[in-house]
Amino acid sequence: MIATSTVKFARELDPNDVRHLKSDMTRSRVRLEIQIGTKVKIVNGEDEESKSRDQK
């Protein structure tokens, strides 16, 4: 349902607006993936501070 309405919405936009919208969505997705990856590393104890403490 959401994808269908998004496609209809995208068809009504100017092609340049669609390009900007796609890049904004990609940027948001990448930011979210980085945040999730960072949280997973912290939960698993793989953050940079613990690595440097282990090496000392």
NUTI-267003 format. One line per 5 residues: their letters; for each residue x, y, z of N, C-alpha, C, O. Coordinates in steps of 0.2 Angstrom, whole numbers, always signed. Example, Ala and Ser with C-alpha at 12.3 -4.5 7.8 and 13.67 -1.06 7.14 Angstrom:
AS> +66 -28 +39 +62 -22 +39 +66 -16 +39 +71 -17 +42 ~ +64 -11 +35 +68 -5 +36 +64 +0 +39 +67 +6 +40
// end
This chain:
MIATS> +4 -6 +0 +0 +0 +0 +4 +6 +0 +3 +11 -4 ~ +9 +6 +4 +14 +12 +5 +18 +13 -2 +18 +19 -4 ~ +20 +8 -4 +24 +8 -10 +20 +10 -16 +22 +14 -20 ~ +14 +8 -17 +9 +10 -22 +8 +18 -22 +9 +21 -27 ~ +7 +20 -16 +5 +27 -15 +12 +31 -16 +11 +37 -19
TVKFA> +17 +29 -15 +24 +32 -16 +25 +33 -23 +27 +38 -26 ~ +24 +27 -27 +25 +27 -34 +20 +32 -37 +22 +36 -42 ~ +14 +32 -35 +9 +37 -38 +11 +44 -37 +11 +49 -41 ~ +14 +45 -31 +16 +52 -29 +22 +54 -33 +23 +60 -35 ~ +27 +49 -34 +33 +50 -38 +31 +52 -45 +34 +56 -48
RELDP> +26 +49 -48 +24 +51 -55 +21 +58 -56 +22 +61 -61 ~ +19 +61 -50 +16 +67 -51 +21 +73 -50 +20 +79 -51 ~ +27 +71 -48 +33 +75 -47 +37 +77 -53 +37 +73 -58 ~ +40 +82 -53 +45 +84 -58 +51 +79 -58 +53 +77 -52 ~ +54 +77 -63 +59 +72 -63 +65 +74 -58 +68 +70 -55
NDVRH> +66 +81 -58 +72 +83 -54 +70 +83 -47 +74 +81 -42 ~ +63 +84 -45 +61 +83 -38 +62 +76 -36 +64 +74 -30 ~ +60 +71 -41 +61 +64 -39 +68 +62 -38 +69 +58 -33 ~ +72 +65 -42 +80 +63 -41 +82 +66 -34 +85 +62 -30 ~ +80 +72 -32 +81 +74 -25 +78 +70 -20 +81 +68 -14
LKSDM> +72 +68 -21 +69 +64 -16 +72 +57 -15 +73 +55 -9 ~ +74 +54 -20 +78 +48 -20 +84 +48 -16 +86 +44 -12 ~ +88 +54 -18 +94 +55 -14 +93 +56 -7 +97 +54 -3 ~ +88 +60 -5 +86 +61 +2 +85 +55 +5 +87 +53 +11 ~ +81 +50 +2 +79 +44 +5 +85 +39 +6 +86 +36 +11
TRSRV> +89 +40 +1 +96 +36 +1 +100 +38 +7 +102 +34 +11 ~ +101 +45 +8 +105 +47 +13 +102 +45 +20 +105 +43 +25 ~ +95 +46 +21 +92 +44 +27 +93 +36 +28 +94 +34 +34 ~ +92 +32 +23 +93 +25 +24 +100 +23 +26 +101 +19 +31 ~ +105 +27 +23 +112 +25 +25 +113 +28 +32 +117 +24 +36
RLEIQ> +111 +33 +34 +112 +36 +41 +109 +31 +46 +112 +29 +51 ~ +103 +28 +44 +100 +23 +49 +104 +17 +49 +104 +14 +55 ~ +106 +15 +44 +110 +8 +44 +117 +10 +48 +119 +5 +51 ~ +120 +15 +47 +126 +17 +51 +124 +17 +59 +128 +14 +63 ~ +118 +20 +61 +116 +20 +68 +115 +13 +70 +117 +12 +76
IGTKV> +111 +9 +66 +110 +2 +69 +116 -2 +69 +117 -5 +74 ~ +121 -1 +64 +127 -5 +65 +131 -3 +71 +134 -7 +74 ~ +131 +4 +73 +135 +6 +78 +132 +4 +85 +135 +2 +89 ~ +125 +4 +85 +122 +1 +91 +123 -6 +92 +124 -9 +98 ~ +123 -10 +87 +125 -17 +87 +132 -18 +90 +133 -23 +94
KIVNG> +136 -14 +87 +143 -15 +89 +144 -13 +97 +148 -17 +100 ~ +141 -8 +99 +141 -6 +106 +138 -12 +110 +141 -13 +116 ~ +132 -14 +108 +129 -20 +112 +133 -26 +113 +134 -29 +118 ~ +137 -27 +107 +141 -33 +107 +148 -32 +110 +152 -36 +110 ~ +149 -26 +112 +156 -24 +115 +161 -23 +110 +167 -24 +112
EDEES> +159 -21 +104 +164 -20 +99 +166 -13 +98 +168 -11 +92 ~ +165 -8 +102 +166 -1 +101 +173 +0 +101 +177 -4 +104 ~ +176 +6 +99 +183 +7 +98 +186 +8 +105 +192 +6 +106 ~ +183 +10 +110 +186 +11 +117 +187 +4 +120 +193 +3 +123 ~ +183 -1 +119 +185 -7 +122 +190 -11 +118 +194 -14 +121
KSRDQ> +191 -9 +112 +196 -12 +108 +203 -9 +110 +208 -13 +111 ~ +203 -3 +111 +209 +1 +113 +211 -1 +121 +217 -2 +122 ~ +206 -3 +125 +207 -5 +132 +210 -12 +132 +215 -14 +136 ~ +208 -16 +127 +210 -23 +127 +217 -24 +124 +221 -28 +126 ~ +219 -19 +120 +226 -19 +118 +231 -17 +122 +237 -18 +122
K> +230 -13 +128 +234 -10 +132 +237 -15 +137 +241 -14 +142
// end
